[in-house]
Amino acid sequence: MQRTVKTNHASADELLQKFKIKVTGNIIWAGGITELLLSIAQFLLGNTMQALIILVAGVFFTVMAWLYQSRRIPLPVRIAFVALLTVISVMSIHLNGHIGVYWTYPLLVACFFVFSGAAGILSALLLTIIFSTTAMLTMPMDDGWRIAATLIIICVLGSVFVVLLAELQKLLRQMVVTDTLTGLQNRHLVTQVLEKSIYSHSRYARPASIIMADLDHFKQLNDQHGHLFGDQILKQVAERMHTVLRKEDQLFRVGGEEFLIVLPATKLTEAMHVAEKLRALIADSAFNGKTATVTVTLSLGVAELVTGQSWVDWLNAADTALLEAKRKGRNQVRKASNAAREASVET
Ligand SMILES: Nc1nc2c(ncn2[C@@H]2O[C@H](COP(=O)(O)OP(=O)(O)OP(=O)(O)O)[C@@H](O)[C@H]2O)c(=O)[nH]1
């Protein structure tokens, strides 16, 4: 029976993107609702003109947040959100003095979330200049410079936060896609990489091949020498495999003792050659663990991408070839049969 190769559909980038969309959406929601409440307050205070402007902005942003639930709110809407609230805050400072300044702080902080990276820092800087200038022009200098100083502090702290967050994101992304034992890529980006090859194949007729490789009788090795010893061997296998591959080839650890190698611009015969080199490289010289020296072998299944094939079918073609290599006695390379490859395109 054919095994179905499982891969994780959500890449690290997709997860981060979803998180950003959620945070920005919630800020626009909160901004819209706050404006609606504020407009009621302004009506009650008798400031009809201000109340109307704030009401229109509040309705617009609440509707936008509702329309774009779970999607990225378009950049022009985000720019309009910050610009409108900036105008309202400037008006408020002008009319109400210190009380108006209170609105500038949350708006400044929101910039770092509504825009990403450098755009967030630049918009916060621009707002700091606008609000500081307004405060200095409309209030006594003694108050004006104090307000400017607090706004600058928030701007600097926010910028440091954005830079640190970007570093953290990079680190997290790296952690999510890396197998901690071997340092190879884990299965997270497999779908993305295979789909890229499929795109190149259909657009530019570029060939691509994959190799599924699985260590033989690894359970026995673990049972005999212990799991930690098994870990040491897995690490060394990964290191050795790297020496055979080109820079553009991608090596993944997709299961306990299972590896996937994606070979761009590689036809089946060349891929078979690489697989044979890998097989020999693992089998021909022993591995030195801390407590013993062992010989390990590898079974490999190779499949070239066929026109019209999906990434799942492509993976399964290589996996079927790997199972055949296991059935035929292990420590060998098998290629996906034409029949299996064609069947996967038809289904
Ligand atoms: N040391 C170690 N062992 C692992 C790791 N992940 C999976 N394994 C072990 O790998 C073994 C895989 O066993 P099986 O799937 O039966 O495969 P096998 O013994 O290699 O047999 P064949 O694949 O049929 O040749 C299991 O004993 C797992 O516990 C890991 O990260 N470290």
The ligand as a Gaussian input file, in Angstrom:
#p B3LYP/6-31G(d) Opt

LIG

0 1
 N       17.821000       8.434000      17.442000
 C       16.741000       8.877000      16.795000
 N       15.895000       7.966000      16.309000
 C       14.801000       8.398000      15.675000
 C       14.533000       9.766000      15.489000
 N       13.364000       9.870000      14.818000
 C       12.921000       8.628000      14.584000
 N       13.794000       7.719000      15.079000
 C       13.698000       6.274000      15.073000
 O       13.831000       5.743000      13.775000
 C       13.244000       4.445000      13.790000
 C       12.507000       4.228000      12.523000
 O       12.017000       2.929000      12.539000
 P       11.219000       2.292000      11.351000
 O       10.270000       3.278000      10.805000
 O       10.703000       1.002000      11.829000
 O       12.269000       2.102000      10.225000
 P       13.630000       1.287000      10.189000
 O       13.915000       0.572000      11.457000
 O       14.685000       2.231000       9.722000
 O       13.291000       0.219000       9.092000
 P       13.258000       0.436000       7.525000
 O       12.972000       1.872000       7.261000
 O       12.166000      -0.449000       7.041000
 O       14.579000       0.028000       6.999000
 C       12.346000       4.375000      15.030000
 O       12.945000       3.509000      15.965000
 C       12.363000       5.791000      15.559000
 O       12.295000       5.826000      16.970000
 C       15.459000      10.712000      16.049000
 O       15.322000      11.924000      15.943000
 N       16.542000      10.217000      16.681000

